[in-house]
Amino acid sequence: MNLLDVEDLWVRFPTSSGVFDAVRGISFSLGRERLGIVGESGSGKSMTGRAILQLIRPPGRIEAKRIDLQGKPLLNASDKEMRAVRGSRISMVMQDPKFSLNPVMTVGDQIIEAYRLHNKASRRDARARAIEMLEAVSIRNPERVLRAYPHEVSGGMGQRIMIAMMMIPNPQILIADEPTSALDVSVQGQVLGIMNQLVQDRGMGLIFISHDLNLVAEFCDRVLIMYAGRIVEVCEADKLHEAKHPYTQGLLNSLPRLDEPKDRLEALVRDPEWRQQPSVSGLL
Amino acid sequence: MKSLSVRNLNVWFGEGPDRVDAVKAASFDVASGGSFGLVGESGSGKSTILRAITGLVPTWSGDIEIDGDHVLPKRGRAFYKMLQMVFQDPYASLHPRHSVDQVLSETLQLHGFKDIDTRVNRLLDDVGLGAAFRFRYPHQLSGGQRQRVAIARALAPEPEILLLDEPTSALDVSVQAEILNLLSDLRTEHKLTFVMVSHDLSVVGHMCDNVAVMRDGEVVEVLGIEKMRRMEPDNAYTKHLLDVSLNYASS
C-alpha cells in the first residue's frame, strides 16, 4: 500500500480579483521512496506540501478527490484528528531553521517539549532521547547544544536540530520543504546524508521540495516537475537529464556548468500553452 | 575601466575577548576590466571583504587601492561614483515605499546629474525593464525585476567597478540565467570591472576569470578559472569545495 495518495488536489485563494488557484488538480502517490518536487517559486510546490498537512489558513481552501494516508482519508479530518497526524505520522522540515525554531527557548527544551507532546515520558527520559537524536544527526557535542539557544547555533546545525526534532516521534512520512537552500554546499551534503540514512533505516517516505534540479536528480528516486500549479512531467530522478518537457529542459539548460562553459546562458522562454496542458499524474 | 587591489586586508568586529577577526590578511588583485570571484562557505568573510571595500564596515586595516590610489577611511562622492555595489537580497535592498522612479532619480540627483528624466528611462532600458516599470513599487515587481532595479540603481552614477554580493542567490534558476546574462552584457557595454561573491562555484565559473577561495577569513588560494574547470586546484580545501559542489551524493 502506498504511504500517501493524493488525487486531484486544488489549493485556492480568493482575492479581490477572483479566485487564485495556487495548485490546480494534481495527483501523485508516495511509496517508501524519496519523491522530489521541483519547480520555480510560485509553481505551487510548497503549497502542495502544506496542503497535505492542512496547513493552509483560511481564506485559503484545500479541495481534493482524496488525500489518503495509508488508505485512510485525511481530507475533512477534524482539527483534533489532524493534530494526531501532524508530527507523529507526517512531519515537516521547513526551509529556514532561523524561523522555525523558537528563539527564546533553548534547543533542549524545544526537543524535550516536542517529545513529551507525543510520548508519555519523564523529563529525564525525554532528555536522554533528545541527546540520542542529536547524536543521530551527527551533532558532536549534544550536551552543549541542548543548552544553547537557536541564535547560538549555525544554520547547518539548526537544520539538523529541526530534523532531529521531526524524527523523534518516528513519522512515516517526512515532508522537507527546501531543507538545504539556506545552507552551504558542504553542510548541505551532511544534512542530505542524514536524511537519506533515516529514510533507508526506517523505511520512511520522503517528499523533498526543492528548486535545485541537480540536487533532486542526485538525491531522489522519482521527481515531479511543477509549473503554474500543475505537474508537467514525472520522471525517474536519474533520467531527469533526459526529460522531455520543454519546461524541464529549459530549467536544466539555464544552469551554468563548470564543466561546460558557454558565453551566454539560455534564458527560459515560457510557452503560454504550458499553463493549459493537463496535469500529469504521479500516481503509482 | 579601473583596477582594484586589496593588500593585507583585516576586518574585525567587537573588542577585547569578544573580538572576531572576520577577514585576516586578505590580498588579491582585480585587473582593469576583469571579473573576479570570491567563493567560500558562509562565515568565511567573502561578503565582509566587499563591505569593507565600500566602507560599510568601519573597522578594517590594510590597503585598498583603485588604479593605484589609496582608498581613505572616509570615502567621498567621487569614490561612490566610481564604485557601486549590488546586494544579495532584492527583497531587502529596495525601499518598500519608494517607487522605482524615486529610487533611481534620488541616486542620480545625489550624484549631481541634471538630465534625470532621460537617464531614468535609459537605465530602465539598460536593465531590460523599460519605461513601463518606472512608477511601480517593489511589491509590484518579481524577484528578478527587483534585482534589475537594484542593478539599475548601481549603474546610475556610471561606476567603473561593480561589487556583486550573491546577486542571484535569492532567485530561481531560470531568472538567475537572465540576470547573469544581463550582467555579462552590461559588463561589455559599460566596460565594468566586476568583483562577485557567490557560494555557487558554477555561477562564479560562468562569470569570472579569476577566483579567490576563502576559508575562516583567509584567502587560501587564488586561481584562474581554467584551472578550476580542470579540477586541478593546488589547495586541498579548494578541491574539497569543488568536489562537494559538483557531487552532492558522494559527500
Interface residues (C-beta under 8 A of the other chain):
Chain A: E40 S41 S154 G155 D184 V185 S186 V187 Q188 G189 Q190 L192 G193 H211 D212 L213 N214 L215 E218 F219 G250 L251 S254 L255 P256 R257 L258 D259 P261 K262 D263 R264 L265 E266 A267 L268
Chain B: E41 S42 G43 G143 D172 V173 S174 V175 Q176 A177 E178 L180 N181 S184 H199 L201 S202 V203 G205 H206 M207 M228 R229 H240 L241 L242 V244 S245 L246 N247 Y248 A249 S251
